[in-house]
Amino acid sequence: MTNRIFRKVPILIFIFFSTCTVAKAQSSKRFADSIRIVFNIPELNYAVVSSAGVMEMEALGFKKHHTNNKATLSDKFRIGSNTKTITSYLAFGMVKKGIIQWDTKFFDLYPELKSQSHKAYHQLTLKDLLSMRARLMSWTYTYSEPTQQQIKGTEQQQRYAFISWILRQQPRTENRTYYFSNPSYVAAGMMLEKVSGKDYKTLVQDLGKDLAIEFGFGQPNSKDINQPWGHNGELEPEKPSDNYKLNWLSSAGNINVSLKDYAKFIQLQLQGLAGKSTRLSAAEFYTMHYGMPQFAYGWNWYVDEDSKMKYAWHTGNPGSFFTKVYVCKETDKAFIFFANVGSEQVENGINLLFEHLKTKYSKRP
């Protein structure tokens, strides 16, 4: 992983390596802001947390390109696929309470869809869907089908129609350990909706009340133009709107949240891995993060080549925002990065900042 993250990095990266002694002397905040400037990120927020508290947390830059609206720690970012870390956590809680089981089959809850679905999916379970072993197509909001004309009704009805369409498609046949799929998490979210009797937004909002976290959905600036604006790779700001395709993907990638609040959720992961949480056991948290090869339940993971320590991680990129989080049980540290622009260049910059912070906080507690 350490070597792979530097592929296709712009030539400017070598400026940082050639001046590494200067960078080490800088505060992390100054280094992070230099990353923000060089890699064209209007707003960059980052945090380092442990199970006991916050080590660093900063909001840098501006909420919209070419404005003076300064970043704050209360700014909300659309976290894209990092929504999956929240959906997975919801599922673990419901399994622990006996509301649903890992081996509950999708068609046990939605039998009316079975006859029209591809037979390869007939035995899919909650575990298969959350661990990305379902072989469903990857699908994201850039796909042209299904069209808006094919998907009607309330948001919950739209997700039902969307998954009905997905389940009629051919399964993936490539030989992989897991199969990244947004629809897998949409289907898992539908299962949680069915057994709880609540729609996904209500489940997330209830969780937010329990954890004192304010979760939202969609573009942050659609309700408040003073919240961060997303930007594409050319730094063109995304106007407030409601992307209906992202509504289809609610349980896979449409939550927005501030860094300050998401850090609480990630801190809970560290507390759980350390056996300091009463919500789930340490073994349950470990299974969530590392329980299956490469991708467990909402979390990718790898072993760092240098330290040999495990890092669970996830990336969210809904097109105009970019978020990334790393969790390390051995060091009791997590690293969270939020940016209001979606591009490969942004990921390169965040990878550099992660390496800087990981080195600073690499010691075991």
Phi, psi and omega in degrees: 000317183302319181284322187294330188291347183261009176295141175061024180282137180300160183300336181297340179301326185289341173299320182292319181291323181288342179242033186297330180292326176292317181299320180295330181281338179286158168288159177300324180299314180295319179296315179299320181291327176293323174299314181302316183289312184295324184261016171057055178250114180302309178231131178231121174245142177213157178212148168238123182232157171239178178294340183264339183172193182262126177274314176214146173203123184220149172239121188234145173091215191223146185292337179215138181301138179066032172230171177252020180280097191289150179294147173223163180286351176269359181295139181262139178236142172285121189264005174053228185294348173294348169305328182298330178294330179281317177299318178299316179298319177301317182295317179299320179296320180289324176295318180298324180278355179080014180286330179210161179242159178298328182267010173297129182272145179305317184280353168292329182264335180231061185298333183292343180268350189295314187296332182266358183264157178298137185297338179296342183259001189297335183256011184298134180248170175304318179299315179301317184290315183287336180263007178061037177254017188271347181064021174286154179300153185291316178041128172220179188293349179277351179291146182276338179236149357289162181270166178298331179290336180276342188242110187238169171098195176293171179302318180294319177294325177295319178296322178298312179294322179297312180292326175303318178292316181301317185290350176270351182276160181294143176288157177286144186242355181294153182272102183224160175289318176214167187233098181306130184204116171298317179301331176303318181281333173294315179296319177297318178299322177297323177296319179294323176298316184296312186284336181268338185074015180234149176284165187299319181300320179293320178300317181290318179295322175297318177298318179300318177297320181294324185259002184059046179236136179263100177268140173232183180225147177081196181291129179302325184278359179287335177256336182212109184292351176272000171277165181302142173264137173283157181223149173273185184296341177266009180065027173277124183290144179272120182292150178303129179196172178245103180281105186298330179292325177290332173295325175298330186262023189312311184279357178251336184179049181224014179281143167241149184196155176280158175299320181302320180280318180296330177298327176297317180295319180288324175299323176300324178297316179295319178298318179294317179296331180272002181075024183254013181244142176266357183282316176220158178284165177300322179296322179292318176296320180297317177299318180303317186271321191229010192287350177221156183301132173068311178225122182264256181234090183087356185226126163286161172206157178210166175256122180299131185296328183274307185273342184065019178264152181275139174234120169274144184206161171204148180241139173239128179216084180276024174104318184236000174228161176217127177227148178211144180220140175234140179231127179237113180295319187295321180266354184056046180225147172227148184234126186234135183226130177235135175221148182258044174207141179250111178196159176296325179300321179297317180298322178300317179295317180294323177299322176295316180296321177300314180299320178298312183288323179298319178296320180294325186243034187277347184288144174290148181293000000 
